[in-house]
Amino acid sequence: MAAMMCRPGQGRTAGIAALREASRLAVLVAVLFMAQPSSAQKLYSYEPLMMDPYSTIYVNDGSCSAGKVLKVQGAPRNQRRKKSCVPMSDLQGVQRPGAAR
């Protein structure tokens, strides 16, 4: 019974504060994991001249049919870029340059 008794200045409030701090840390970690993929891509209005090798961008320049955008994958030196038209529905996490944050 003596082990359950609280010392002056400690007790239930210290336990509640520690629990709140742990829950705040858990929420912060969860938010960081969810926010990371959404900032990976942008939707460009033109294809850039320079690209990093193996990077992927999406271009809406009107070269694909309605409802589709051009997916461009960068390539190393002396190789051509890979280009294909993909549906807009595949681009859920793509950030548009003119969109409000």
Helices and strands as residue ranges (DSSP letters): G 2-4, H 12-35, G 37-39, E 43-44, E 56-59, E 68-73, E 82-87, G 88-90
